[in-house]
Amino acid sequence: SGPTARFLLGVLAAFPFAARLTGDASLRRRPMRRVTQPLAMMGARFEEAAGDGLPLTVRGGRLTPLEYDLPVATAQVKSALLFAGLAGHVPGRLTEPAPSRDHTERMLEALGVRLERGDGAVALTPAERLPAFQLAVPGDISSAAFLLAAALLGGWPVTIEGVNTNPTRAGVLRVLARMGAPIVAQAQGGELGEPVADLHVAPGELRACEVTAAEVPSVIDEIPVLAVLASRARGESVFRDVGELRVKESDRLGLLARNLRAVGVVAEANADTLWVTGGDRPPRGRVETARDHRLAMAFAVLGTVPGAK
């Protein structure tokens, strides 16, 4: 996956040997310079085979401390650089233009690593070693979102147990609340710094909403299923600053708009904004997923609407 490749680049940057990373056609399209450029500032060297992506070779070694302003709020790049600092035993300070997911920071803090967080920045003081630990991995909210959406559209109540409700990741719950979705989160403790809850959802009438640029880092993976829900809501929804969807497993932004239109929904996308107008006509038509799992799941949810074909 894209996160796996980027995290590995951060770890491998600290070791004195060459390693070559590659992947399938989808993964080779994912941009990697957003990670390799700051890692190169730390002292790692990279050999690109063809443009900004895999395959590429990393030659790691002795790293230097890093102070870096991330041009885009992205937990994957932030985590890769934190892992490089840990593996290379060098401090670092990273600043983001907006808060991104903080799973890595929570995990490291729970393991005793010294991190200073505030004012959009995280500063790492590397630890000599990390302790062993046991973890029951909480449920992924981006996967749970499809079940929540199916319940909202399908007309039956659903309870999903043990879901990670980290505030930097659970933007989908806040958006759904604005859309009028009757969802209740019942806290169930936590795991390695991560809050866990059972989610209870019942069918409800949805209204259109706006997803702002500041919210996007916490909801980027859920945009496809939210767009599908917006197609059944009252009014026009708008998703702003979602151009990052064009460099996922597919051009998700373009395919979302095209597929929604293919099933009879009024939808339009430009470089980084998506507009979806809701309606009550049963969705009927053929969609193209480009082997993108989130598109396939989102439109499978839309297929649960009565009369869909």
Number of C-alpha atoms within 10 A of each C-alpha: 12 17 14 10 19 24 20 16 30 29 19 22 32 27 19 13 11 15 16 14 15 14 15 10 10 16 19 21 19 22 17 21 18 17 21 26 13 20 27 18 15 25 18 25 17 21 13 15 12 10 13 16 20 23 19 20 17 26 20 26 18 14 22 18 17 22 14 16 15 18 11 17 21 19 21 21 24 27 21 27 29 29 24 31 28 24 20 23 20 20 20 22 20 18 21 19 15 18 20 22 21 19 16 17 22 17 15 20 14 14 17 12 20 15 17 13 14 8 10 14 17 17 18 25 17 21 17 9 12 12 7 6 7 7 7 9 14 18 17 14 25 20 14 16 21 22 19 27 23 23 21 24 23 18 14 12 16 17 16 17 17 22 26 25 24 20 15 16 23 20 21 25 21 15 17 22 15 16 22 15 21 17 21 15 17 14 15 14 11 18 17 18 17 19 17 22 21 18 22 17 21 19 19 18 13 23 20 21 22 15 22 12 14 15 22 23 22 23 25 18 19 22 24 24 27 23 25 23 25 26 29 24 22 17 15 18 24 20 22 17 19 23 20 16 20 16 15 18 21 21 16 23 24 18 21 28 21 18 19 25 19 17 19 15 24 17 22 18 19 12 12 16 16 23 20 28 20 23 17 11 15 18 24 17 13 13 17 14 19 14 11 16 11 21 24 16 17 25 24 15 22 26 18 18 19 13 10 13 13
